[in-house]
Amino acid sequence: YTTLYNHIKLLSLSQTNDIPHQIPLEVVEVGGNITLHCPLSKTERKFFYWYKQPLGHMLQTVSSGSLTEQKLSEQFNNNRFNLTAGDSQCSLTIKNISKEDEAMYFCQGGTAYFQHFAAGMYLAVNVKEIRQTPETTSVQDGDTVNLRCSLLSNTSVNSGQCPAKNNVYWFRVGFGASHSSFIYTNKSSCDAQQRSCDYQLSKTIQTSSDAGIYYCAVLTCGKILFGEGTKVELLQGKPLEPLLIVLSLLLGLCVIVIAILI
């Protein structure tokens, strides 16, 4: 009887014409929280469900029951998901959002013989990160290092997450008694199709005071994103030329031979 009821329920759902043509979009950063609301009339409270539909995956039941007695499914029954019910709506709160939460969410309510979708929305999870290259580099005094800071945006539904006018700052944390310093640069290039921005800093290392860990900080969308840093070390002394090494060895041998002959 349960299987027959489910088939009848799905048939009745397929016949409803209350599903909106456009699904609203909600964009949330990784680690953020969101509350999804589902308005309900008095006739839609006897049976109520929340569903999750990830792209390319099967439909998942988030919760089931009535408006006043909701029960989370096993995979959603944790402290990140929470249900609250009022007189005219049921709300689903998702905390500490991860990329796996990205999906279309919709609610369904009604009676045992007729149910329809009350609301739906697509939750897009925006993953931004900073990558700095290289991780470490060793140079001679007078050499120039090229540091790179990449801002990546992995949002799959919104390609406008990488504005070309981000403010980029570089600062150096010195080694030992060396003082830290602050650098500003706006040299950048953005690729909207790949959703990435690259920021570069060319720095001539003159003395040991220029060595240290260089960090980039990108001010974007009202937030500051920091890189993991690039360690710049100064090699002590200039490397010897191969010809100079050979001549030094020959001179040493000559001194030894002369000493033996004498």
Order of alpha helices (4+ residues) and beta strands (2+ residues): alpha-beta-beta-beta-beta-beta-beta-beta-beta-beta-beta-beta-beta-beta-beta-beta-beta-beta-beta-beta-alpha
